[in-house]
Amino acid sequence: MLRQRLSVLERDTSPFKSAVPRSESAGVHWAEPELVGEVRFTEWTKSGRLRQPSWRGLRPDQGPEEVVVEP
C-alpha cells in the first residue's frame, strides 16, 4: 500500500532545502512530501540522524505542515 501511495508522488530530485550527500543518496527514490509517517527512535545522533528508527505507520490525521521535530 505504501509503495503505491509513494509511486504517484515520485520525483527526480530531492525535496530537501540542503543537499543530501551523494554517498547517502545512492539508489534513493524521492517523493513529494505530502504524506506523514510516524517513527519511534531511541535518540538523535550528533550528526542529526535517528538512532534505531522503527516505522509505526502513516498519520492521515496530520499534514506535512503540522510536523515538528521533537527533541
mmCIF file of the N, C-alpha and C atoms, coordinates in Angstrom:
data_MODEL
# 
_entry.id   MODEL 
# 
loop_
_atom_site.group_PDB 
_atom_site.id 
_atom_site.type_symbol 
_atom_site.label_atom_id 
_atom_site.label_alt_id 
_atom_site.label_comp_id 
_atom_site.label_asym_id 
_atom_site.label_entity_id 
_atom_site.label_seq_id 
_atom_site.pdbx_PDB_ins_code 
_atom_site.Cartn_x 
_atom_site.Cartn_y 
_atom_site.Cartn_z 
_atom_site.occupancy 
_atom_site.B_iso_or_equiv 
_atom_site.pdbx_formal_charge 
_atom_site.auth_seq_id 
_atom_site.auth_comp_id 
_atom_site.auth_asym_id 
_atom_site.auth_atom_id 
_atom_site.pdbx_PDB_model_num 
ATOM 1   N N  . MET A 1 1  ? 0.821  -1.183 0.000  1.00 0.00 ? 1  MET A N  1 
ATOM 2   C CA . MET A 1 1  ? 0.000  0.000  0.000  1.00 0.00 ? 1  MET A CA 1 
ATOM 3   C C  . MET A 1 1  ? 0.874  1.259  0.000  1.00 0.00 ? 1  MET A C  1 
ATOM 4   N N  . LEU A 1 2  ? 1.913  1.256  0.841  1.00 0.00 ? 2  LEU A N  1 
ATOM 5   C CA . LEU A 1 2  ? 2.778  2.425  0.918  1.00 0.00 ? 2  LEU A CA 1 
ATOM 6   C C  . LEU A 1 2  ? 3.516  2.649  -0.395 1.00 0.00 ? 2  LEU A C  1 
ATOM 7   N N  . ARG A 1 3  ? 3.980  1.582  -1.011 1.00 0.00 ? 3  ARG A N  1 
ATOM 8   C CA . ARG A 1 3  ? 4.673  1.708  -2.299 1.00 0.00 ? 3  ARG A CA 1 
ATOM 9   C C  . ARG A 1 3  ? 3.757  2.334  -3.345 1.00 0.00 ? 3  ARG A C  1 
ATOM 10  N N  . GLN A 1 4  ? 2.510  1.937  -3.389 1.00 0.00 ? 4  GLN A N  1 
ATOM 11  C CA . GLN A 1 4  ? 1.550  2.512  -4.340 1.00 0.00 ? 4  GLN A CA 1 
ATOM 12  C C  . GLN A 1 4  ? 1.336  3.993  -4.066 1.00 0.00 ? 4  GLN A C  1 
ATOM 13  N N  . ARG A 1 5  ? 1.190  4.357  -2.803 1.00 0.00 ? 5  ARG A N  1 
ATOM 14  C CA . ARG A 1 5  ? 0.972  5.760  -2.442 1.00 0.00 ? 5  ARG A CA 1 
ATOM 15  C C  . ARG A 1 5  ? 2.177  6.616  -2.821 1.00 0.00 ? 5  ARG A C  1 
ATOM 16  N N  . LEU A 1 6  ? 3.387  6.079  -2.596 1.00 0.00 ? 6  LEU A N  1 
ATOM 17  C CA . LEU A 1 6  ? 4.598  6.840  -2.905 1.00 0.00 ? 6  LEU A CA 1 
ATOM 18  C C  . LEU A 1 6  ? 4.889  6.903  -4.401 1.00 0.00 ? 6  LEU A C  1 
ATOM 19  N N  . SER A 1 7  ? 4.522  5.882  -5.141 1.00 0.00 ? 7  SER A N  1 
ATOM 20  C CA . SER A 1 7  ? 4.843  5.855  -6.570 1.00 0.00 ? 7  SER A CA 1 
ATOM 21  C C  . SER A 1 7  ? 4.198  7.016  -7.330 1.00 0.00 ? 7  SER A C  1 
ATOM 22  N N  . VAL A 1 8  ? 3.015  7.439  -6.924 1.00 0.00 ? 8  VAL A N  1 
ATOM 23  C CA . VAL A 1 8  ? 2.363  8.561  -7.603 1.00 0.00 ? 8  VAL A CA 1 
ATOM 24  C C  . VAL A 1 8  ? 2.956  9.904  -7.190 1.00 0.00 ? 8  VAL A C  1 
ATOM 25  N N  . LEU A 1 9  ? 3.740  9.910  -6.109 1.00 0.00 ? 9  LEU A N  1 
ATOM 26  C CA . LEU A 1 9  ? 4.384  11.133 -5.621 1.00 0.00 ? 9  LEU A CA 1 
ATOM 27  C C  . LEU A 1 9  ? 5.853  11.213 -6.030 1.00 0.00 ? 9  LEU A C  1 
ATOM 28  N N  . GLU A 1 10 ? 6.328  10.231 -6.791 1.00 0.00 ? 10 GLU A N  1 
ATOM 29  C CA . GLU A 1 10 ? 7.747  10.165 -7.147 1.00 0.00 ? 10 GLU A CA 1 
ATOM 30  C C  . GLU A 1 10 ? 8.196  11.391 -7.930 1.00 0.00 ? 10 GLU A C  1 
ATOM 31  N N  . ARG A 1 11 ? 9.434  11.809 -7.654 1.00 0.00 ? 11 ARG A N  1 
ATOM 32  C CA . ARG A 1 11 ? 10.038 12.933 -8.363 1.00 0.00 ? 11 ARG A CA 1 
ATOM 33  C C  . ARG A 1 11 ? 11.508 12.620 -8.597 1.00 0.00 ? 11 ARG A C  1 
ATOM 34  N N  . ASP A 1 12 ? 12.166 13.377 -9.484 1.00 0.00 ? 12 ASP A N  1 
ATOM 35  C CA . ASP A 1 12 ? 13.557 13.105 -9.850 1.00 0.00 ? 12 ASP A CA 1 
ATOM 36  C C  . ASP A 1 12 ? 14.582 13.716 -8.904 1.00 0.00 ? 12 ASP A C  1 
ATOM 37  N N  . THR A 1 13 ? 14.208 14.750 -8.176 1.00 0.00 ? 13 THR A N  1 
ATOM 38  C CA . THR A 1 13 ? 15.162 15.463 -7.334 1.00 0.00 ? 13 THR A CA 1 
ATOM 39  C C  . THR A 1 13 ? 14.740 15.439 -5.871 1.00 0.00 ? 13 THR A C  1 
ATOM 40  N N  . SER A 1 14 ? 15.687 15.744 -4.994 1.00 0.00 ? 14 SER A N  1 
ATOM 41  C CA . SER A 1 14 ? 15.426 15.790 -3.557 1.00 0.00 ? 14 SER A CA 1 
ATOM 42  C C  . SER A 1 14 ? 14.494 16.958 -3.228 1.00 0.00 ? 14 SER A C  1 
ATOM 43  N N  . PRO A 1 15 ? 13.541 16.763 -2.319 1.00 0.00 ? 15 PRO A N  1 
ATOM 44  C CA . PRO A 1 15 ? 12.680 17.866 -1.898 1.00 0.00 ? 15 PRO A CA 1 
ATOM 45  C C  . PRO A 1 15 ? 13.295 18.689 -0.756 1.00 0.00 ? 15 PRO A C  1 
ATOM 46  N N  . PHE A 1 16 ? 14.479 18.304 -0.286 1.00 0.00 ? 16 PHE A N  1 
ATOM 47  C CA . PHE A 1 16 ? 15.113 18.982 0.844  1.00 0.00 ? 16 PHE A CA 1 
ATOM 48  C C  . PHE A 1 16 ? 15.816 20.256 0.412  1.00 0.00 ? 16 PHE A C  1 
ATOM 49  N N  . LYS A 1 17 ? 15.836 21.258 1.309  1.00 0.00 ? 17 LYS A N  1 
ATOM 50  C CA . LYS A 1 17 ? 16.496 22.534 1.020  1.00 0.00 ? 17 LYS A CA 1 
ATOM 51  C C  . LYS A 1 17 ? 18.005 22.368 0.921  1.00 0.00 ? 17 LYS A C  1 
ATOM 52  N N  . SER A 1 18 ? 18.579 21.602 1.834  1.00 0.00 ? 18 SER A N  1 
ATOM 53  C CA . SER A 1 18 ? 20.023 21.384 1.793  1.00 0.00 ? 18 SER A CA 1 
ATOM 54  C C  . SER A 1 18 ? 20.326 20.102 1.024  1.00 0.00 ? 18 SER A C  1 
ATOM 55  N N  . ALA A 1 19 ? 21.490 20.080 0.416  1.00 0.00 ? 19 ALA A N  1 
ATOM 56  C CA . ALA A 1 19 ? 21.885 18.934 -0.402 1.00 0.00 ? 19 ALA A CA 1 
ATOM 57  C C  . ALA A 1 19 ? 22.095 17.692 0.457  1.00 0.00 ? 19 ALA A C  1 
ATOM 58  N N  . VAL A 1 20 ? 21.704 16.556 -0.085 1.00 0.00 ? 20 VAL A N  1 
ATOM 59  C CA . VAL A 1 20 ? 21.938 15.273 0.570  1.00 0.00 ? 20 VAL A CA 1 
ATOM 60  C C  . VAL A 1 20 ? 23.229 14.713 -0.016 1.00 0.00 ? 20 VAL A C  1 
ATOM 61  N N  . PRO A 1 21 ? 24.192 14.330 0.840  1.00 0.00 ? 21 PRO A N  1 
ATOM 62  C CA . PRO A 1 21 ? 25.451 13.803 0.314  1.00 0.00 ? 21 PRO A CA 1 
ATOM 63  C C  . PRO A 1 21 ? 25.225 12.642 -0.657 1.00 0.00 ? 21 PRO A C  1 
ATOM 64  N N  . ARG A 1 22 ? 25.964 12.651 -1.726 1.00 0.00 ? 22 ARG A N  1 
ATOM 65  C CA . ARG A 1 22 ? 25.824 11.610 -2.750 1.00 0.00 ? 22 ARG A CA 1 
ATOM 66  C C  . ARG A 1 22 ? 25.999 10.218 -2.157 1.00 0.00 ? 22 ARG A C  1 
ATOM 67  N N  . SER A 1 23 ? 26.912 10.090 -1.191 1.00 0.00 ? 23 SER A N  1 
ATOM 68  C CA . SER A 1 23 ? 27.156 8.783  -0.571 1.00 0.00 ? 23 SER A CA 1 
ATOM 69  C C  . SER A 1 23 ? 25.929 8.269  0.184  1.00 0.00 ? 23 SER A C  1 
ATOM 70  N N  . GLU A 1 24 ? 25.025 9.163  0.567  1.00 0.00 ? 24 GLU A N  1 
ATOM 71  C CA . GLU A 1 24 ? 23.826 8.771  1.309  1.00 0.00 ? 24 GLU A CA 1 
ATOM 72  C C  . GLU A 1 24 ? 22.572 8.744  0.442  1.00 0.00 ? 24 GLU A C  1 
ATOM 73  N N  . SER A 1 25 ? 22.707 9.111  -0.813 1.00 0.00 ? 25 SER A N  1 
ATOM 74  C CA . SER A 1 25 ? 21.514 9.157  -1.659 1.00 0.00 ? 25 SER A CA 1 
ATOM 75  C C  . SER A 1 25 ? 21.569 8.190  -2.845 1.00 0.00 ? 25 SER A C  1 
ATOM 76  N N  . ALA A 1 26 ? 22.579 7.343  -2.884 1.00 0.00 ? 26 ALA A N  1 
ATOM 77  C CA . ALA A 1 26 ? 22.673 6.365  -3.972 1.00 0.00 ? 26 ALA A CA 1 
ATOM 78  C C  . ALA A 1 26 ? 21.479 5.413  -3.923 1.00 0.00 ? 26 ALA A C  1 
ATOM 79  N N  . GLY A 1 27 ? 20.794 5.271  -5.030 1.00 0.00 ? 27 GLY A N  1 
ATOM 80  C CA . GLY A 1 27 ? 19.663 4.359  -5.116 1.00 0.00 ? 27 GLY A CA 1 
ATOM 81  C C  . GLY A 1 27 ? 18.385 4.857  -4.473 1.00 0.00 ? 27 GLY A C  1 
ATOM 82  N N  . VAL A 1 28 ? 18.369 6.129  -4.073 1.00 0.00 ? 28 VAL A N  1 
ATOM 83  C CA . VAL A 1 28 ? 17.195 6.703  -3.399 1.00 0.00 ? 28 VAL A CA 1 
ATOM 84  C C  . VAL A 1 28 ? 16.101 7.033  -4.411 1.00 0.00 ? 28 VAL A C  1 
ATOM 85  N N  . HIS A 1 29 ? 14.868 6.863  -4.005 1.00 0.00 ? 29 HIS A N  1 
ATOM 86  C CA . HIS A 1 29 ? 13.708 7.285  -4.788 1.00 0.00 ? 29 HIS A CA 1 
ATOM 87  C C  . HIS A 1 29 ? 13.091 8.452  -4.029 1.00 0.00 ? 29 HIS A C  1 
ATOM 88  N N  . TRP A 1 30 ? 13.032 9.610  -4.644 1.00 0.00 ? 30 TRP A N  1 
ATOM 89  C CA . TRP A 1 30 ? 12.483 10.807 -3.996 1.00 0.00 ? 30 TRP A CA 1 
ATOM 90  C C  . TRP A 1 30 ? 10.982 10.883 -4.232 1.00 0.00 ? 30 TRP A C  1 
ATOM 91  N N  . ALA A 1 31 ? 10.278 11.522 -3.282 1.00 0.00 ? 31 ALA A N  1 
ATOM 92  C CA . ALA A 1 31 ? 8.828  11.697 -3.401 1.00 0.00 ? 31 ALA A CA 1 
ATOM 93  C C  . ALA A 1 31 ? 8.451  13.093 -2.910 1.00 0.00 ? 31 ALA A C  1 
ATOM 94  N N  . GLU A 1 32 ? 7.363  13.609 -3.446 1.00 0.00 ? 32 GLU A N  1 
ATOM 95  C CA . GLU A 1 32 ? 6.825  14.877 -2.958 1.00 0.00 ? 32 GLU A CA 1 
ATOM 96  C C  . GLU A 1 32 ? 6.458  14.688 -1.484 1.00 0.00 ? 32 GLU A C  1 
ATOM 97  N N  . PRO A 1 33 ? 6.783  15.632 -0.629 1.00 0.00 ? 33 PRO A N  1 
ATOM 98  C CA . PRO A 1 33 ? 6.498  15.486 0.805  1.00 0.00 ? 33 PRO A CA 1 
ATOM 99  C C  . PRO A 1 33 ? 5.036  15.781 1.139  1.00 0.00 ? 33 PRO A C  1 
ATOM 100 N N  . GLU A 1 34 ? 4.173  14.841 0.832  1.00 0.00 ? 34 GLU A N  1 
ATOM 101 C CA . GLU A 1 34 ? 2.738  15.016 1.059  1.00 0.00 ? 34 GLU A CA 1 
ATOM 102 C C  . GLU A 1 34 ? 2.166  14.062 2.096  1.00 0.00 ? 34 GLU A C  1 
ATOM 103 N N  . LEU A 1 35 ? 2.894  12.992 2.408  1.00 0.00 ? 35 LEU A N  1 
ATOM 104 C CA . LEU A 1 35 ? 2.425  12.019 3.396  1.00 0.00 ? 35 LEU A CA 1 
ATOM 105 C C  . LEU A 1 35 ? 3.178  12.228 4.703  1.00 0.00 ? 35 LEU A C  1 
ATOM 106 N N  . VAL A 1 36 ? 2.537  11.899 5.816  1.00 0.00 ? 36 VAL A N  1 
ATOM 107 C CA . VAL A 1 36 ? 3.178  11.997 7.125  1.00 0.00 ? 36 VAL A CA 1 
ATOM 108 C C  . VAL A 1 36 ? 3.231  10.602 7.729  1.00 0.00 ? 36 VAL A C  1 
ATOM 109 N N  . GLY A 1 37 ? 4.417  10.234 8.186  1.00 0.00 ? 37 GLY A N  1 
ATOM 110 C CA . GLY A 1 37 ? 4.591  8.945  8.845  1.00 0.00 ? 37 GLY A CA 1 
ATOM 111 C C  . GLY A 1 37 ? 5.065  9.137  10.271 1.00 0.00 ? 37 GLY A C  1 
ATOM 112 N N  . GLU A 1 38 ? 4.827  8.144  11.095 1.00 0.00 ? 38 GLU A N  1 
ATOM 113 C CA . GLU A 1 38 ? 5.290  8.182  12.484 1.00 0.00 ? 38 GLU A CA 1 
ATOM 114 C C  . GLU A 1 38 ? 6.423  7.180  12.645 1.00 0.00 ? 38 GLU A C  1 
ATOM 115 N N  . VAL A 1 39 ? 7.502  7.641  13.285 1.00 0.00 ? 39 VAL A N  1 
ATOM 116 C CA . VAL A 1 39 ? 8.670  6.804  13.521 1.00 0.00 ? 39 VAL A CA 1 
ATOM 117 C C  . VAL A 1 39 ? 9.052  6.923  14.991 1.00 0.00 ? 39 VAL A C  1 
ATOM 118 N N  . ARG A 1 40 ? 9.282  5.802  15.640 1.00 0.00 ? 40 ARG A N  1 
ATOM 119 C CA . ARG A 1 40 ? 9.835  5.813  17.000 1.00 0.00 ? 40 ARG A CA 1 
ATOM 120 C C  . ARG A 1 40 ? 11.331 5.595  16.884 1.00 0.00 ? 40 ARG A C  1 
ATOM 121 N N  . PHE A 1 41 ? 12.087 6.174  17.813 1.00 0.00 ? 41 PHE A N  1 
ATOM 122 C CA . PHE A 1 41 ? 13.533 6.020  17.779 1.00 0.00 ? 41 PHE A CA 1 
ATOM 123 C C  . PHE A 1 41 ? 14.090 6.228  19.173 1.00 0.00 ? 41 PHE A C  1 
ATOM 124 N N  . THR A 1 42 ? 15.345 5.796  19.374 1.00 0.00 ? 42 THR A N  1 
ATOM 125 C CA . THR A 1 42 ? 15.930 5.899  20.705 1.00 0.00 ? 42 THR A CA 1 
ATOM 126 C C  . THR A 1 42 ? 16.504 7.278  20.979 1.00 0.00 ? 42 THR A C  1 
ATOM 127 N N  . GLU A 1 43 ? 17.158 7.890  19.977 1.00 0.00 ? 43 GLU A N  1 
ATOM 128 C CA . GLU A 1 43 ? 17.729 9.216  20.170 1.00 0.00 ? 43 GLU A CA 1 
ATOM 129 C C  . GLU A 1 43 ? 18.191 9.791  18.842 1.00 0.00 ? 43 GLU A C  1 
ATOM 130 N N  . TRP A 1 44 ? 18.510 11.089 18.865 1.00 0.00 ? 44 TRP A N  1 
ATOM 131 C CA . TRP A 1 44 ? 19.139 11.749 17.731 1.00 0.00 ? 44 TRP A CA 1 
ATOM 132 C C  . TRP A 1 44 ? 20.645 11.563 17.862 1.00 0.00 ? 44 TRP A C  1 
ATOM 133 N N  . THR A 1 45 ? 21.341 11.275 16.766 1.00 0.00 ? 45 THR A N  1 
ATOM 134 C CA . THR A 1 45 ? 22.795 11.198 16.804 1.00 0.00 ? 45 THR A CA 1 
ATOM 135 C C  . THR A 1 45 ? 23.368 12.610 16.726 1.00 0.00 ? 45 THR A C  1 
ATOM 136 N N  . LYS A 1 46 ? 24.667 12.751 16.969 1.00 0.00 ? 46 LYS A N  1 
ATOM 137 C CA . LYS A 1 46 ? 25.319 14.054 16.870 1.00 0.00 ? 46 LYS A CA 1 
ATOM 138 C C  . LYS A 1 46 ? 25.218 14.633 15.463 1.00 0.00 ? 46 LYS A C  1 
ATOM 139 N N  . SER A 1 47 ? 25.139 13.752 14.461 1.00 0.00 ? 47 SER A N  1 
ATOM 140 C CA . SER A 1 47 ? 25.051 14.219 13.081 1.00 0.00 ? 47 SER A CA 1 
ATOM 141 C C  . SER A 1 47 ? 23.604 14.455 12.630 1.00 0.00 ? 47 SER A C  1 
ATOM 142 N N  . GLY A 1 48 ? 22.649 14.350 13.551 1.00 0.00 ? 48 GLY A N  1 
ATOM 143 C CA . GLY A 1 48 ? 21.261 14.645 13.226 1.00 0.00 ? 48 GLY A CA 1 
ATOM 144 C C  . GLY A 1 48 ? 20.477 13.489 12.638 1.00 0.00 ? 48 GLY A C  1 
ATOM 145 N N  . ARG A 1 49 ? 20.967 12.293 12.822 1.00 0.00 ? 49 ARG A N  1 
ATOM 146 C CA . ARG A 1 49 ? 20.275 11.094 12.323 1.00 0.00 ? 49 ARG A CA 1 
ATOM 147 C C  . ARG A 1 49 ? 19.485 10.438 13.453 1.00 0.00 ? 49 ARG A C  1 
ATOM 148 N N  . LEU A 1 50 ? 18.533 9.596  13.094 1.00 0.00 ? 50 LEU A N  1 
ATOM 149 C CA . LEU A 1 50 ? 17.766 8.852  14.086 1.00 0.00 ? 50 LEU A CA 1 
ATOM 150 C C  . LEU A 1 50 ? 18.488 7.551  14.419 1.00 0.00 ? 50 LEU A C  1 
ATOM 151 N N  . ARG A 1 51 ? 18.598 7.265  15.703 1.00 0.00 ? 51 ARG A N  1 
ATOM 152 C CA . ARG A 1 51 ? 19.206 6.001  16.124 1.00 0.00 ? 51 ARG A CA 1 
ATOM 153 C C  . ARG A 1 51 ? 18.088 4.988  16.360 1.00 0.00 ? 51 ARG A C  1 
ATOM 154 N N  . GLN A 1 52 ? 18.216 3.823  15.771 1.00 0.00 ? 52 GLN A N  1 
ATOM 155 C CA . GLN A 1 52 ? 17.268 2.724  15.867 1.00 0.00 ? 52 GLN A CA 1 
ATOM 156 C C  . GLN A 1 52 ? 15.830 3.136  15.526 1.00 0.00 ? 52 GLN A C  1 
ATOM 157 N N  . PRO A 1 53 ? 15.626 3.703  14.330 1.00 0.00 ? 53 PRO A N  1 
ATOM 158 C CA . PRO A 1 53 ? 14.260 4.096  13.970 1.00 0.00 ? 53 PRO A CA 1 
ATOM 159 C C  . PRO A 1 53 ? 13.364 2.873  13.712 1.00 0.00 ? 53 PRO A C  1 
ATOM 160 N N  . SER A 1 54 ? 12.100 3.013  14.043 1.00 0.00 ? 54 SER A N  1 
ATOM 161 C CA . SER A 1 54 ? 11.117 1.961  13.842 1.00 0.00 ? 54 SER A CA 1 
ATOM 162 C C  . SER A 1 54 ? 9.858  2.590  13.239 1.00 0.00 ? 54 SER A C  1 
ATOM 163 N N  . TRP A 1 55 ? 9.502  2.151  12.047 1.00 0.00 ? 55 TRP A N  1 
ATOM 164 C CA . TRP A 1 55 ? 8.336  2.670  11.328 1.00 0.00 ? 55 TRP A CA 1 
ATOM 165 C C  . TRP A 1 55 ? 7.063  2.269  12.041 1.00 0.00 ? 55 TRP A C  1 
ATOM 166 N N  . ARG A 1 56 ? 6.205  3.223  12.352 1.00 0.00 ? 56 ARG A N  1 
ATOM 167 C CA . ARG A 1 56 ? 4.945  2.960  13.039 1.00 0.00 ? 56 ARG A CA 1 
ATOM 168 C C  . ARG A 1 56 ? 3.750  3.027  12.100 1.00 0.00 ? 56 ARG A C  1 
ATOM 169 N N  . GLY A 1 57 ? 3.857  3.775  11.014 1.00 0.00 ? 57 GLY A N  1 
ATOM 170 C CA . GLY A 1 57 ? 2.765  3.842  10.057 1.00 0.00 ? 57 GLY A CA 1 
ATOM 171 C C  . GLY A 1 57 ? 2.470  5.265  9.618  1.00 0.00 ? 57 GLY A C  1 
ATOM 172 N N  . LEU A 1 58 ? 1.563  5.387  8.667  1.00 0.00 ? 58 LEU A N  1 
ATOM 173 C CA . LEU A 1 58 ? 1.147  6.700  8.176  1.00 0.00 ? 58 LEU A CA 1 
ATOM 174 C C  . LEU A 1 58 ? 0.242  7.384  9.190  1.00 0.00 ? 58 LEU A C  1 
ATOM 175 N N  . ARG A 1 59 ? 0.251  8.717  9.162  1.00 0.00 ? 59 ARG A N  1 
ATOM 176 C CA . ARG A 1 59 ? -0.597 9.527  10.031 1.00 0.00 ? 59 ARG A CA 1 
ATOM 177 C C  . ARG A 1 59 ? -1.543 10.346 9.160  1.00 0.00 ? 59 ARG A C  1 
ATOM 178 N N  . PRO A 1 60 ? -2.663 9.774  8.733  1.00 0.00 ? 60 PRO A N  1 
ATOM 179 C CA . PRO A 1 60 ? -3.598 10.501 7.872  1.00 0.00 ? 60 PRO A CA 1 
ATOM 180 C C  . PRO A 1 60 ? -4.266 11.685 8.574  1.00 0.00 ? 60 PRO A C  1 
ATOM 181 N N  . ASP A 1 61 ? -4.142 11.753 9.902  1.00 0.00 ? 61 ASP A N  1 
ATOM 182 C CA . ASP A 1 61 ? -4.747 12.847 10.670 1.00 0.00 ? 61 ASP A CA 1 
ATOM 183 C C  . ASP A 1 61 ? -3.866 14.092 10.697 1.00 0.00 ? 61 ASP A C  1 
ATOM 184 N N  . GLN A 1 62 ? -2.656 14.038 10.101 1.00 0.00 ? 62 GLN A N  1 
ATOM 185 C CA . GLN A 1 62 ? -1.753 15.181 10.103 1.00 0.00 ? 62 GLN A CA 1 
ATOM 186 C C  . GLN A 1 62 ? -1.270 15.484 8.691  1.00 0.00 ? 62 GLN A C  1 
ATOM 187 N N  . GLY A 1 63 ? -1.046 16.774 8.437  1.00 0.00 ? 63 GLY A N  1 
ATOM 188 C CA . GLY A 1 63 ? -0.474 17.206 7.176  1.00 0.00 ? 63 GLY A CA 1 
ATOM 189 C C  . GLY A 1 63 ? 0.996  17.545 7.370  1.00 0.00 ? 63 GLY A C  1 
ATOM 190 N N  . PRO A 1 64 ? 1.777  17.579 6.293  1.00 0.00 ? 64 PRO A N  1 
ATOM 191 C CA . PRO A 1 64 ? 3.208  17.876 6.393  1.00 0.00 ? 64 PRO A CA 1 
ATOM 192 C C  . PRO A 1 64 ? 3.499  19.204 7.092  1.00 0.00 ? 64 PRO A C  1 
ATOM 193 N N  . GLU A 1 65 ? 2.635  20.177 6.942  1.00 0.00 ? 65 GLU A N  1 
ATOM 194 C CA . GLU A 1 65 ? 2.861  21.485 7.565  1.00 0.00 ? 65 GLU A CA 1 
ATOM 195 C C  . GLU A 1 65 ? 2.715  21.436 9.090  1.00 0.00 ? 65 GLU A C  1 
ATOM 196 N N  . GLU A 1 66 ? 2.154  20.364 9.625  1.00 0.00 ? 66 GLU A N  1 
ATOM 197 C CA . GLU A 1 66 ? 1.969  20.212 11.075 1.00 0.00 ? 66 GLU A CA 1 
ATOM 198 C C  . GLU A 1 66 ? 3.130  19.483 11.753 1.00 0.00 ? 66 GLU A C  1 
ATOM 199 N N  . VAL A 1 67 ? 4.045  18.945 10.970 1.00 0.00 ? 67 VAL A N  1 
ATOM 200 C CA . VAL A 1 67 ? 5.139  18.146 11.519 1.00 0.00 ? 67 VAL A CA 1 
ATOM 201 C C  . VAL A 1 67 ? 6.181  19.031 12.173 1.00 0.00 ? 67 VAL A C  1 
ATOM 202 N N  . VAL A 1 68 ? 6.578  18.663 13.372 1.00 0.00 ? 68 VAL A N  1 
ATOM 203 C CA . VAL A 1 68 ? 7.638  19.359 14.096 1.00 0.00 ? 68 VAL A CA 1 
ATOM 204 C C  . VAL A 1 68 ? 8.653  18.337 14.572 1.00 0.00 ? 68 VAL A C  1 
ATOM 205 N N  . VAL A 1 69 ? 9.894  18.767 14.734 1.00 0.00 ? 69 VAL A N  1 
ATOM 206 C CA . VAL A 1 69 ? 10.932 17.895 15.260 1.00 0.00 ? 69 VAL A CA 1 
ATOM 207 C C  . VAL A 1 69 ? 10.831 17.922 16.770 1.00 0.00 ? 69 VAL A C  1 
ATOM 208 N N  . GLU A 1 70 ? 10.604 16.767 17.357 1.00 0.00 ? 70 GLU A N  1 
ATOM 209 C CA . GLU A 1 70 ? 10.520 16.677 18.810 1.00 0.00 ? 70 GLU A CA 1 
ATOM 210 C C  . GLU A 1 70 ? 11.890 16.327 19.362 1.00 0.00 ? 70 GLU A C  1 
ATOM 211 N N  . PRO A 1 71 ? 12.303 16.999 20.418 1.00 0.00 ? 71 PRO A N  1 
ATOM 212 C CA . PRO A 1 71 ? 13.648 16.737 20.983 1.00 0.00 ? 71 PRO A CA 1 
ATOM 213 C C  . PRO A 1 71 ? 13.740 15.372 21.626 1.00 0.00 ? 71 PRO A C  1 
# 
